[in-house]
Amino acid sequence: MLKFIKHNLETISGIEIYPIISLLIFFFFFIGLYTWVFTYKKEKINEMSNIPFTDAETNDTLNS
């Protein structure tokens, strides 16, 4: 089945750029995600991680 698809794709001019573009999008997305995670404030992470342990009244004040 792959030989049928590969044969059709070989006839399209400029098709070889699409795998490169998709790899770059994938790479830059995860680099951006990596930098966002490691620059996120530790206080905010600790605050969000303790939300399940607080009571309902405290959760209402945090959400508003």
All heavy atoms as TSV, in Angstrom:
chain	resi	resn	atom	element	x	y	z
A	1	MET	N	N	0.815	-1.188	0.000
A	1	MET	CA	C	0.000	0.000	0.000
A	1	MET	C	C	0.861	1.256	0.000
A	1	MET	O	O	0.519	2.237	-0.630
A	1	MET	CB	C	-0.915	-0.017	1.219
A	1	MET	CG	C	-1.839	1.160	1.263
A	1	MET	SD	S	-2.971	0.967	2.629
A	1	MET	CE	C	-3.344	2.642	2.934
A	2	LEU	N	N	1.986	1.214	0.712
A	2	LEU	CA	C	2.849	2.388	0.779
A	2	LEU	C	C	3.433	2.730	-0.587
A	2	LEU	O	O	3.646	3.896	-0.887
A	2	LEU	CB	C	3.960	2.156	1.798
A	2	LEU	CG	C	4.862	3.354	2.077
A	2	LEU	CD1	C	4.052	4.521	2.626
A	2	LEU	CD2	C	5.955	2.978	3.043
A	3	LYS	N	N	3.676	1.731	-1.421
A	3	LYS	CA	C	4.259	2.030	-2.734
A	3	LYS	C	C	3.287	2.820	-3.606
A	3	LYS	O	O	3.707	3.625	-4.433
A	3	LYS	CB	C	4.714	0.758	-3.433
A	3	LYS	CG	C	3.611	-0.198	-3.794
A	3	LYS	CD	C	4.179	-1.428	-4.477
A	3	LYS	CE	C	3.052	-2.402	-4.772
A	3	LYS	NZ	N	3.537	-3.578	-5.459
A	4	PHE	N	N	1.967	2.651	-3.420
A	4	PHE	CA	C	0.997	3.425	-4.180
A	4	PHE	C	C	1.012	4.893	-3.743
A	4	PHE	O	O	0.945	5.794	-4.566
A	4	PHE	CB	C	-0.413	2.853	-4.006
A	4	PHE	CG	C	-0.552	1.451	-4.511
A	4	PHE	CD1	C	-0.881	0.423	-3.656
A	4	PHE	CD2	C	-0.340	1.157	-5.853
A	4	PHE	CE1	C	-1.005	-0.866	-4.112
A	4	PHE	CE2	C	-0.466	-0.140	-6.318
A	4	PHE	CZ	C	-0.801	-1.148	-5.452
A	5	ILE	N	N	1.101	5.115	-2.444
A	5	ILE	CA	C	1.147	6.480	-1.928
A	5	ILE	C	C	2.465	7.141	-2.298
A	5	ILE	O	O	2.495	8.300	-2.711
A	5	ILE	CB	C	0.943	6.471	-0.401
A	5	ILE	CG1	C	-0.442	5.940	-0.061
A	5	ILE	CG2	C	1.144	7.850	0.191
A	5	ILE	CD1	C	-0.657	5.676	1.407
A	6	LYS	N	N	3.556	6.425	-2.140
A	6	LYS	CA	C	4.876	6.977	-2.435
A	6	LYS	C	C	4.987	7.357	-3.907
A	6	LYS	O	O	5.543	8.411	-4.236
A	6	LYS	CB	C	5.961	5.966	-2.058
A	6	LYS	CG	C	7.353	6.496	-2.181
A	6	LYS	CD	C	8.363	5.471	-1.712
A	6	LYS	CE	C	9.768	5.997	-1.873
A	6	LYS	NZ	N	10.763	5.004	-1.497
A	7	HIS	N	N	4.438	6.549	-4.775
A	7	HIS	CA	C	4.500	6.847	-6.211
A	7	HIS	C	C	3.733	8.129	-6.533
A	7	HIS	O	O	4.204	8.945	-7.332
A	7	HIS	CB	C	3.943	5.672	-7.022
A	7	HIS	CG	C	3.901	5.938	-8.491
A	7	HIS	ND1	N	5.049	6.057	-9.242
A	7	HIS	CD2	C	2.855	6.129	-9.343
A	7	HIS	CE1	C	4.715	6.299	-10.495
A	7	HIS	NE2	N	3.381	6.353	-10.580
A	8	ASN	N	N	2.579	8.319	-5.917
A	8	ASN	CA	C	1.798	9.537	-6.161
A	8	ASN	C	C	2.482	10.765	-5.599
A	8	ASN	O	O	2.411	11.845	-6.185
A	8	ASN	CB	C	0.398	9.400	-5.571
A	8	ASN	CG	C	-0.457	8.437	-6.364
A	8	ASN	OD1	O	-0.242	8.241	-7.554
A	8	ASN	ND2	N	-1.411	7.831	-5.694
A	9	LEU	N	N	3.116	10.641	-4.457
A	9	LEU	CA	C	3.776	11.787	-3.848
A	9	LEU	C	C	5.027	12.203	-4.606
A	9	LEU	O	O	5.428	13.367	-4.566
A	9	LEU	CB	C	4.116	11.492	-2.392
A	9	LEU	CG	C	2.934	11.378	-1.435
A	9	LEU	CD1	C	3.425	11.014	-0.042
A	9	LEU	CD2	C	2.135	12.649	-1.400
A	10	GLU	N	N	5.673	11.269	-5.305
A	10	GLU	CA	C	6.877	11.605	-6.059
A	10	GLU	C	C	6.568	12.515	-7.240
A	10	GLU	O	O	7.438	13.255	-7.705
A	10	GLU	CB	C	7.554	10.331	-6.563
A	10	GLU	CG	C	8.259	9.552	-5.482
A	10	GLU	CD	C	8.830	8.242	-5.988
A	10	GLU	OE1	O	8.524	7.851	-7.131
A	10	GLU	OE2	O	9.581	7.610	-5.233
A	11	THR	N	N	5.346	12.501	-7.721
A	11	THR	CA	C	4.998	13.320	-8.884
A	11	THR	C	C	4.697	14.761	-8.514
A	11	THR	O	O	4.629	15.617	-9.392
A	11	THR	CB	C	3.773	12.722	-9.605
A	11	THR	OG1	O	2.674	12.693	-8.697
A	11	THR	CG2	C	4.084	11.315	-10.097
A	12	ILE	N	N	4.520	15.069	-7.222
A	12	ILE	CA	C	4.207	16.437	-6.786
A	12	ILE	C	C	5.525	17.188	-6.591
A	12	ILE	O	O	6.401	16.755	-5.845
A	12	ILE	CB	C	3.406	16.422	-5.477
A	12	ILE	CG1	C	2.109	15.643	-5.655
A	12	ILE	CG2	C	3.116	17.841	-5.009
A	12	ILE	CD1	C	1.347	15.430	-4.372
A	13	SER	N	N	5.647	18.314	-7.253
A	13	SER	CA	C	6.886	19.086	-7.116
A	13	SER	C	C	6.856	19.873	-5.805
A	13	SER	O	O	5.832	20.429	-5.411
A	13	SER	CB	C	7.053	20.051	-8.289
A	13	SER	OG	O	5.996	20.983	-8.309
A	14	GLY	N	N	7.965	19.898	-5.113
A	14	GLY	CA	C	8.098	20.632	-3.862
A	14	GLY	C	C	7.543	19.913	-2.654
A	14	GLY	O	O	7.423	20.509	-1.584
A	15	ILE	N	N	7.214	18.647	-2.771
A	15	ILE	CA	C	6.619	17.902	-1.654
A	15	ILE	C	C	7.644	17.621	-0.554
A	15	ILE	O	O	7.283	17.426	0.600
A	15	ILE	CB	C	5.974	16.590	-2.170
A	15	ILE	CG1	C	5.049	15.976	-1.119
A	15	ILE	CG2	C	7.022	15.584	-2.555
A	15	ILE	CD1	C	3.785	16.715	-0.906
A	16	GLU	N	N	8.918	17.662	-0.863
A	16	GLU	CA	C	9.941	17.315	0.129
A	16	GLU	C	C	10.083	18.355	1.231
A	16	GLU	O	O	10.707	18.098	2.254
A	16	GLU	CB	C	11.292	17.088	-0.547
A	16	GLU	CG	C	11.884	18.316	-1.209
A	16	GLU	CD	C	11.398	18.528	-2.633
A	16	GLU	OE1	O	10.679	17.688	-3.168
A	16	GLU	OE2	O	11.751	19.575	-3.206
A	17	ILE	N	N	9.492	19.539	1.072
A	17	ILE	CA	C	9.596	20.574	2.093
A	17	ILE	C	C	8.635	20.331	3.254
A	17	ILE	O	O	8.882	20.761	4.383
A	17	ILE	CB	C	9.374	21.969	1.463
A	17	ILE	CG1	C	9.809	23.083	2.407
A	17	ILE	CG2	C	7.934	22.173	1.081
A	17	ILE	CD1	C	11.275	23.194	2.585
A	18	TYR	N	N	7.533	19.610	3.025
A	18	TYR	CA	C	6.522	19.411	4.066
A	18	TYR	C	C	7.021	18.602	5.268
A	18	TYR	O	O	6.686	18.959	6.407
A	18	TYR	CB	C	5.263	18.796	3.474
A	18	TYR	CG	C	4.519	19.775	2.605
A	18	TYR	CD1	C	4.492	19.623	1.226
A	18	TYR	CD2	C	3.887	20.877	3.157
A	18	TYR	CE1	C	3.837	20.536	0.431
A	18	TYR	CE2	C	3.219	21.797	2.364
A	18	TYR	CZ	C	3.195	21.618	1.002
A	18	TYR	OH	O	2.553	22.521	0.215
A	19	PRO	N	N	7.790	17.548	5.108
A	19	PRO	CA	C	8.324	16.876	6.314
A	19	PRO	C	C	9.267	17.767	7.113
A	19	PRO	O	O	9.279	17.718	8.350
A	19	PRO	CB	C	9.068	15.661	5.765
A	19	PRO	CG	C	8.519	15.434	4.422
A	19	PRO	CD	C	8.073	16.765	3.916
A	20	ILE	N	N	10.008	18.614	6.438
A	20	ILE	CA	C	10.917	19.522	7.129
A	20	ILE	C	C	10.125	20.556	7.916
A	20	ILE	O	O	10.436	20.849	9.078
A	20	ILE	CB	C	11.874	20.194	6.115
A	20	ILE	CG1	C	12.743	19.137	5.456
A	20	ILE	CG2	C	12.726	21.262	6.790
A	20	ILE	CD1	C	13.527	19.639	4.263
A	21	ILE	N	N	9.080	21.096	7.310
A	21	ILE	CA	C	8.241	22.079	7.995
A	21	ILE	C	C	7.559	21.458	9.208
A	21	ILE	O	O	7.523	22.056	10.285
A	21	ILE	CB	C	7.209	22.671	7.011
A	21	ILE	CG1	C	7.912	23.546	5.980
A	21	ILE	CG2	C	6.150	23.469	7.748
A	21	ILE	CD1	C	7.019	24.003	4.851
A	22	SER	N	N	7.038	20.250	9.054
A	22	SER	CA	C	6.364	19.608	10.188
A	22	SER	C	C	7.354	19.283	11.307
A	22	SER	O	O	7.012	19.407	12.485
A	22	SER	CB	C	5.641	18.346	9.736
A	22	SER	OG	O	6.547	17.401	9.237
A	23	LEU	N	N	8.564	18.908	10.983
A	23	LEU	CA	C	9.580	18.664	12.006
A	23	LEU	C	C	9.932	19.955	12.736
A	23	LEU	O	O	10.073	19.960	13.966
A	23	LEU	CB	C	10.836	18.057	11.379
A	23	LEU	CG	C	11.999	17.804	12.338
A	23	LEU	CD1	C	11.615	16.732	13.337
A	23	LEU	CD2	C	13.237	17.421	11.587
A	24	LEU	N	N	10.057	21.061	12.006
A	24	LEU	CA	C	10.362	22.341	12.645
A	24	LEU	C	C	9.228	22.804	13.553
A	24	LEU	O	O	9.480	23.314	14.649
A	24	LEU	CB	C	10.671	23.395	11.588
A	24	LEU	CG	C	11.997	23.225	10.856
A	24	LEU	CD1	C	12.127	24.251	9.747
A	24	LEU	CD2	C	13.152	23.339	11.823
A	25	ILE	N	N	7.981	22.635	13.115
A	25	ILE	CA	C	6.842	22.996	13.963
A	25	ILE	C	C	6.855	22.163	15.242
A	25	ILE	O	O	6.680	22.684	16.349
A	25	ILE	CB	C	5.526	22.824	13.191
A	25	ILE	CG1	C	5.418	23.881	12.099
A	25	ILE	CG2	C	4.319	22.901	14.130
A	25	ILE	CD1	C	4.267	23.653	11.145
A	26	PHE	N	N	7.059	20.864	15.107
A	26	PHE	CA	C	7.136	19.961	16.248
A	26	PHE	C	C	8.261	20.377	17.189
A	26	PHE	O	O	8.077	20.466	18.405
A	26	PHE	CB	C	7.359	18.538	15.732
A	26	PHE	CG	C	7.486	17.497	16.789
A	26	PHE	CD1	C	6.365	16.963	17.392
A	26	PHE	CD2	C	8.736	17.030	17.171
A	26	PHE	CE1	C	6.484	15.984	18.376
A	26	PHE	CE2	C	8.861	16.066	18.141
A	26	PHE	CZ	C	7.728	15.539	18.741
A	27	PHE	N	N	9.436	20.661	16.647
A	27	PHE	CA	C	10.605	21.026	17.437
A	27	PHE	C	C	10.376	22.336	18.190
A	27	PHE	O	O	10.601	22.418	19.403
A	27	PHE	CB	C	11.831	21.137	16.521
A	27	PHE	CG	C	13.088	21.508	17.229
A	27	PHE	CD1	C	13.748	20.590	18.018
A	27	PHE	CD2	C	13.609	22.786	17.108
A	27	PHE	CE1	C	14.916	20.930	18.676
A	27	PHE	CE2	C	14.768	23.137	17.757
A	27	PHE	CZ	C	15.426	22.205	18.541
A	28	PHE	N	N	9.909	23.376	17.489
A	28	PHE	CA	C	9.710	24.671	18.135
A	28	PHE	C	C	8.572	24.642	19.151
A	28	PHE	O	O	8.622	25.348	20.162
A	28	PHE	CB	C	9.484	25.770	17.098
A	28	PHE	CG	C	10.738	26.141	16.375
A	28	PHE	CD1	C	10.800	26.092	14.995
A	28	PHE	CD2	C	11.871	26.524	17.068
A	28	PHE	CE1	C	11.954	26.424	14.324
A	28	PHE	CE2	C	13.033	26.859	16.413
A	28	PHE	CZ	C	13.081	26.806	15.033
A	29	PHE	N	N	7.552	23.833	18.916
A	29	PHE	CA	C	6.470	23.699	19.895
A	29	PHE	C	C	7.022	23.149	21.206
A	29	PHE	O	O	6.726	23.680	22.281
A	29	PHE	CB	C	5.368	22.780	19.364
A	29	PHE	CG	C	4.326	22.460	20.376
A	29	PHE	CD1	C	3.360	23.388	20.708
A	29	PHE	CD2	C	4.316	21.227	21.014
A	29	PHE	CE1	C	2.396	23.102	21.658
A	29	PHE	CE2	C	3.354	20.926	21.954
A	29	PHE	CZ	C	2.389	21.864	22.278
A	30	PHE	N	N	7.823	22.098	21.146
A	30	PHE	CA	C	8.334	21.507	22.377
A	30	PHE	C	C	9.436	22.344	23.013
A	30	PHE	O	O	9.581	22.341	24.239
A	30	PHE	CB	C	8.780	20.063	22.149
A	30	PHE	CG	C	7.616	19.133	22.124
A	30	PHE	CD1	C	7.134	18.632	20.936
A	30	PHE	CD2	C	6.961	18.786	23.291
A	30	PHE	CE1	C	6.047	17.781	20.911
A	30	PHE	CE2	C	5.869	17.939	23.285
A	30	PHE	CZ	C	5.408	17.432	22.084
A	31	ILE	N	N	10.186	23.090	22.246
A	31	ILE	CA	C	11.141	24.031	22.838
A	31	ILE	C	C	10.386	25.133	23.572
A	31	ILE	O	O	10.753	25.514	24.692
A	31	ILE	CB	C	12.080	24.616	21.750
A	31	ILE	CG1	C	13.018	23.538	21.229
A	31	ILE	CG2	C	12.867	25.813	22.278
A	31	ILE	CD1	C	13.971	22.980	22.263
A	32	GLY	N	N	9.317	25.647	22.965
A	32	GLY	CA	C	8.494	26.658	23.624
A	32	GLY	C	C	7.837	26.127	24.879
A	32	GLY	O	O	7.792	26.804	25.913
A	33	LEU	N	N	7.337	24.908	24.835
A	33	LEU	CA	C	6.723	24.290	26.000
A	33	LEU	C	C	7.754	24.076	27.105
A	33	LEU	O	O	7.473	24.306	28.285
A	33	LEU	CB	C	6.080	22.959	25.608
A	33	LEU	CG	C	5.185	22.295	26.621
A	33	LEU	CD1	C	3.967	23.165	26.904
A	33	LEU	CD2	C	4.752	20.941	26.114
A	34	TYR	N	N	8.935	23.671	26.730
A	34	TYR	CA	C	10.029	23.461	27.687
A	34	TYR	C	C	10.385	24.770	28.397
A	34	TYR	O	O	10.517	24.809	29.617
A	34	TYR	CB	C	11.242	22.897	26.952
A	34	TYR	CG	C	12.442	22.640	27.818
A	34	TYR	CD1	C	12.534	21.489	28.577
A	34	TYR	CD2	C	13.498	23.550	27.872
A	34	TYR	CE1	C	13.639	21.244	29.373
A	34	TYR	CE2	C	14.601	23.318	28.661
A	34	TYR	CZ	C	14.673	22.166	29.413
A	34	TYR	OH	O	15.760	21.937	30.201
A	35	THR	N	N	10.523	25.848	27.650
A	35	THR	CA	C	10.870	27.129	28.271
A	35	THR	C	C	9.732	27.653	29.135
A	35	THR	O	O	9.973	28.239	30.184
A	35	THR	CB	C	11.256	28.175	27.214
A	35	THR	OG1	O	10.184	28.313	26.282
A	35	THR	CG2	C	12.514	27.787	26.481
A	36	TRP	N	N	8.471	27.428	28.709
A	36	TRP	CA	C	7.332	27.884	29.506
A	36	TRP	C	C	7.292	27.153	30.841
A	36	TRP	O	O	7.037	27.759	31.885
A	36	TRP	CB	C	6.036	27.667	28.734
A	36	TRP	CG	C	4.820	28.056	29.505
A	36	TRP	CD1	C	4.406	29.322	29.810
A	36	TRP	CD2	C	3.865	27.172	30.088
A	36	TRP	NE1	N	3.243	29.260	30.540
A	36	TRP	CE2	C	2.884	27.959	30.723
A	36	TRP	CE3	C	3.739	25.788	30.127
A	36	TRP	CZ2	C	1.802	27.402	31.386
A	36	TRP	CZ3	C	2.658	25.245	30.785
A	36	TRP	CH2	C	1.711	26.048	31.400
A	37	VAL	N	N	7.539	25.855	30.832
A	37	VAL	CA	C	7.482	25.060	32.063
A	37	VAL	C	C	8.588	25.473	33.028
A	37	VAL	O	O	8.352	25.622	34.220
A	37	VAL	CB	C	7.573	23.552	31.737
A	37	VAL	CG1	C	7.870	22.730	32.978
A	37	VAL	CG2	C	6.288	23.075	31.086
A	38	PHE	N	N	9.773	25.695	32.536
A	38	PHE	CA	C	10.877	25.998	33.437
A	38	PHE	C	C	10.965	27.459	33.838
A	38	PHE	O	O	11.733	27.817	34.720
A	38	PHE	CB	C	12.206	25.514	32.852
A	38	PHE	CG	C	12.372	24.030	33.020
A	38	PHE	CD1	C	12.197	23.184	31.945
A	38	PHE	CD2	C	12.652	23.485	34.250
A	38	PHE	CE1	C	12.321	21.820	32.092
A	38	PHE	CE2	C	12.780	22.111	34.419
A	38	PHE	CZ	C	12.610	21.280	33.334
A	39	THR	N	N	10.158	28.325	33.238
A	39	THR	CA	C	10.133	29.720	33.667
A	39	THR	C	C	8.863	30.052	34.439
A	39	THR	O	O	8.677	31.189	34.842
A	39	THR	CB	C	10.242	30.669	32.461
A	39	THR	OG1	O	9.165	30.412	31.557
A	39	THR	CG2	C	11.571	30.504	31.754
A	40	TYR	N	N	7.993	29.055	34.643
A	40	TYR	CA	C	6.756	29.275	35.389
A	40	TYR	C	C	7.101	29.508	36.859
A	40	TYR	O	O	8.025	28.889	37.398
A	40	TYR	CB	C	5.851	28.050	35.245
A	40	TYR	CG	C	4.385	28.366	35.356
A	40	TYR	CD1	C	3.728	29.060	34.361
A	40	TYR	CD2	C	3.656	27.967	36.461
A	40	TYR	CE1	C	2.394	29.346	34.448
A	40	TYR	CE2	C	2.307	28.241	36.562
A	40	TYR	CZ	C	1.679	28.936	35.561
A	40	TYR	OH	O	0.346	29.211	35.663
A	41	LYS	N	N	6.364	30.385	37.511
A	41	LYS	CA	C	6.660	30.740	38.898
A	41	LYS	C	C	6.390	29.568	39.841
A	41	LYS	O	O	5.348	28.934	39.776
A	41	LYS	CB	C	5.818	31.934	39.325
A	41	LYS	CG	C	6.166	33.194	38.567
A	41	LYS	CD	C	5.305	34.340	39.029
A	41	LYS	CE	C	5.642	35.579	38.217
A	41	LYS	NZ	N	4.774	36.699	38.552
A	42	LYS	N	N	7.344	29.300	40.702
A	42	LYS	CA	C	7.233	28.176	41.639
A	42	LYS	C	C	6.099	28.396	42.641
A	42	LYS	O	O	5.446	27.441	43.056
A	42	LYS	CB	C	8.544	27.969	42.400
A	42	LYS	CG	C	9.753	27.753	41.521
A	42	LYS	CD	C	9.638	26.484	40.731
A	42	LYS	CE	C	10.883	26.315	39.889
A	42	LYS	NZ	N	10.706	25.463	38.768
A	43	GLU	N	N	5.850	29.654	43.019
A	43	GLU	CA	C	4.772	29.936	43.964
A	43	GLU	C	C	3.420	29.574	43.358
A	43	GLU	O	O	2.551	29.036	44.040
A	43	GLU	CB	C	4.779	31.415	44.364
A	43	GLU	CG	C	6.025	31.863	45.099
A	43	GLU	CD	C	7.155	32.255	44.153
A	43	GLU	OE1	O	6.879	32.581	42.980
A	43	GLU	OE2	O	8.314	32.203	44.594
A	44	LYS	N	N	3.236	29.869	42.091
A	44	LYS	CA	C	1.974	29.545	41.417
A	44	LYS	C	C	1.793	28.034	41.290
A	44	LYS	O	O	0.689	27.524	41.458
A	44	LYS	CB	C	1.942	30.210	40.035
A	44	LYS	CG	C	0.650	30.050	39.306
A	44	LYS	CD	C	-0.464	30.813	39.984
A	44	LYS	CE	C	-1.729	30.713	39.164
A	44	LYS	NZ	N	-2.872	31.303	39.830
A	45	ILE	N	N	2.861	27.315	41.026
A	45	ILE	CA	C	2.795	25.855	40.950
A	45	ILE	C	C	2.423	25.271	42.301
A	45	ILE	O	O	1.572	24.377	42.391
A	45	ILE	CB	C	4.137	25.275	40.440
A	45	ILE	CG1	C	4.369	25.676	38.991
A	45	ILE	CG2	C	4.157	23.762	40.583
A	45	ILE	CD1	C	5.730	25.319	38.463
A	46	ASN	N	N	3.025	25.786	43.372
A	46	ASN	CA	C	2.690	25.302	44.716
A	46	ASN	C	C	1.243	25.625	45.083
A	46	ASN	O	O	0.553	24.813	45.692
A	46	ASN	CB	C	3.637	25.902	45.755
A	46	ASN	CG	C	5.021	25.306	45.658
A	46	ASN	OD1	O	5.181	24.170	45.227
A	46	ASN	ND2	N	6.018	26.080	46.050
A	47	GLU	N	N	0.784	26.811	44.695
A	47	GLU	CA	C	-0.604	27.196	44.968
A	47	GLU	C	C	-1.583	26.276	44.238
A	47	GLU	O	O	-2.566	25.813	44.815
A	47	GLU	CB	C	-0.826	28.643	44.526
A	47	GLU	CG	C	-2.237	29.141	44.713
A	47	GLU	CD	C	-2.428	30.525	44.132
A	47	GLU	OE1	O	-1.441	31.277	44.027
A	47	GLU	OE2	O	-3.571	30.848	43.765
A	48	MET	N	N	-1.308	25.983	42.973
A	48	MET	CA	C	-2.202	25.119	42.205
A	48	MET	C	C	-2.139	23.668	42.688
A	48	MET	O	O	-3.137	22.955	42.639
A	48	MET	CB	C	-1.862	25.194	40.714
A	48	MET	CG	C	-2.263	26.503	40.077
A	48	MET	SD	S	-2.099	26.530	38.297
A	48	MET	CE	C	-0.357	26.304	38.074
A	49	SER	N	N	-0.987	23.225	43.155
A	49	SER	CA	C	-0.877	21.841	43.618
A	49	SER	C	C	-1.594	21.623	44.944
A	49	SER	O	O	-1.964	20.500	45.266
A	49	SER	CB	C	0.588	21.439	43.741
A	49	SER	OG	O	1.216	22.178	44.765
A	50	ASN	N	N	-1.821	22.683	45.707
A	50	ASN	CA	C	-2.522	22.552	46.989
A	50	ASN	C	C	-4.020	22.765	46.879
A	50	ASN	O	O	-4.726	22.622	47.877
A	50	ASN	CB	C	-1.932	23.534	48.012
A	50	ASN	CG	C	-0.562	23.114	48.461
A	50	ASN	OD1	O	-0.284	21.921	48.574
A	50	ASN	ND2	N	0.302	24.070	48.704
A	51	ILE	N	N	-4.543	23.090	45.734
A	51	ILE	CA	C	-5.976	23.334	45.563
A	51	ILE	C	C	-6.824	22.119	45.955
A	51	ILE	O	O	-7.830	22.284	46.644
A	51	ILE	CB	C	-6.281	23.810	44.125
A	51	ILE	CG1	C	-5.770	25.231	43.938
A	51	ILE	CG2	C	-7.773	23.754	43.820
A	51	ILE	CD1	C	-5.906	25.755	42.524
A	52	PRO	N	N	-6.467	20.895	45.589
A	52	PRO	CA	C	-7.320	19.762	45.983
A	52	PRO	C	C	-7.394	19.538	47.497
A	52	PRO	O	O	-8.328	18.908	47.989
A	52	PRO	CB	C	-6.673	18.552	45.308
A	52	PRO	CG	C	-5.855	19.109	44.221
A	52	PRO	CD	C	-5.422	20.452	44.670
A	53	PHE	N	N	-6.444	20.047	48.236
A	53	PHE	CA	C	-6.400	19.810	49.675
A	53	PHE	C	C	-7.100	20.892	50.484
A	53	PHE	O	O	-7.224	20.765	51.689
A	53	PHE	CB	C	-4.949	19.670	50.137
A	53	PHE	CG	C	-4.215	18.580	49.425
A	53	PHE	CD1	C	-3.103	18.867	48.648
A	53	PHE	CD2	C	-4.643	17.271	49.511
A	53	PHE	CE1	C	-2.428	17.862	47.985
A	53	PHE	CE2	C	-3.977	16.256	48.847
A	53	PHE	CZ	C	-2.868	16.562	48.080
A	54	THR	N	N	-7.526	21.963	49.850
A	54	THR	CA	C	-8.217	23.027	50.578
A	54	THR	C	C	-9.698	22.719	50.636
A	54	THR	O	O	-10.225	21.925	49.862
A	54	THR	CB	C	-7.982	24.386	49.895
A	54	THR	OG1	O	-8.462	24.316	48.558
A	54	THR	CG2	C	-6.523	24.754	49.899
A	55	ASP	N	N	-10.403	23.366	51.542
A	55	ASP	CA	C	-11.840	23.116	51.657
A	55	ASP	C	C	-12.619	23.885	50.587
A	55	ASP	O	O	-12.060	24.678	49.841
A	55	ASP	CB	C	-12.339	23.477	53.060
A	55	ASP	CG	C	-12.076	24.935	53.423
A	55	ASP	OD1	O	-11.326	25.594	52.695
A	55	ASP	OD2	O	-12.629	25.394	54.433
A	56	ALA	N	N	-13.910	23.660	50.527
A	56	ALA	CA	C	-14.750	24.221	49.456
A	56	ALA	C	C	-14.819	25.739	49.532
A	56	ALA	O	O	-14.847	26.414	48.500
A	56	ALA	CB	C	-16.141	23.624	49.509
A	57	GLU	N	N	-14.856	26.323	50.724
A	57	GLU	CA	C	-14.942	27.774	50.847
A	57	GLU	C	C	-13.681	28.443	50.318
A	57	GLU	O	O	-13.735	29.467	49.649
A	57	GLU	CB	C	-15.176	28.167	52.293
A	57	GLU	CG	C	-16.519	27.738	52.821
A	57	GLU	CD	C	-16.661	28.048	54.314
A	57	GLU	OE1	O	-15.771	28.711	54.865
A	57	GLU	OE2	O	-17.661	27.606	54.898
A	58	THR	N	N	-12.539	27.874	50.607
A	58	THR	CA	C	-11.283	28.419	50.114
A	58	THR	C	C	-11.205	28.294	48.607
A	58	THR	O	O	-10.716	29.182	47.929
A	58	THR	CB	C	-10.086	27.728	50.774
A	58	THR	OG1	O	-10.252	27.728	52.170
A	58	THR	CG2	C	-8.796	28.419	50.419
A	59	ASN	N	N	-11.710	27.195	48.052
A	59	ASN	CA	C	-11.707	27.019	46.604
A	59	ASN	C	C	-12.589	28.053	45.925
A	59	ASN	O	O	-12.262	28.532	44.844
A	59	ASN	CB	C	-12.188	25.604	46.226
A	59	ASN	CG	C	-11.106	24.575	46.410
A	59	ASN	OD1	O	-9.935	24.911	46.464
A	59	ASN	ND2	N	-11.513	23.335	46.511
A	60	ASP	N	N	-13.705	28.412	46.535
A	60	ASP	CA	C	-14.589	29.425	45.950
A	60	ASP	C	C	-13.892	30.781	45.894
A	60	ASP	O	O	-14.035	31.512	44.913
A	60	ASP	CB	C	-15.891	29.528	46.743
A	60	ASP	CG	C	-16.758	28.302	46.577
A	60	ASP	OD1	O	-16.566	27.576	45.563
A	60	ASP	OD2	O	-17.626	28.056	47.435
A	61	THR	N	N	-13.122	31.118	46.904
A	61	THR	CA	C	-12.431	32.410	46.886
A	61	THR	C	C	-11.259	32.384	45.905
A	61	THR	O	O	-10.947	33.411	45.314
A	61	THR	CB	C	-11.923	32.776	48.282
A	61	THR	OG1	O	-11.047	31.758	48.751
A	61	THR	CG2	C	-13.087	32.945	49.253
A	62	LEU	N	N	-10.633	31.233	45.715
A	62	LEU	CA	C	-9.539	31.148	44.752
A	62	LEU	C	C	-10.039	31.244	43.315
A	62	LEU	O	O	-9.366	31.806	42.461
A	62	LEU	CB	C	-8.763	29.831	44.933
A	62	LEU	CG	C	-7.890	29.709	46.158
A	62	LEU	CD1	C	-7.294	28.305	46.232
A	62	LEU	CD2	C	-6.779	30.734	46.147
A	63	ASN	N	N	-11.205	30.700	43.027
A	63	ASN	CA	C	-11.727	30.701	41.662
A	63	ASN	C	C	-12.310	32.036	41.264
A	63	ASN	O	O	-12.440	32.329	40.090
A	63	ASN	CB	C	-12.799	29.619	41.512
A	63	ASN	CG	C	-12.197	28.233	41.560
A	63	ASN	OD1	O	-11.026	28.060	41.241
A	63	ASN	ND2	N	-12.995	27.262	41.967
A	64	SER	N	N	-12.686	32.899	42.211
A	64	SER	CA	C	-13.267	34.178	41.815
A	64	SER	C	C	-12.295	35.309	41.913
A	64	SER	O	O	-11.164	35.211	41.906
A	64	SER	CB	C	-14.482	34.498	42.658
A	64	SER	OG	O	-14.285	34.223	44.018
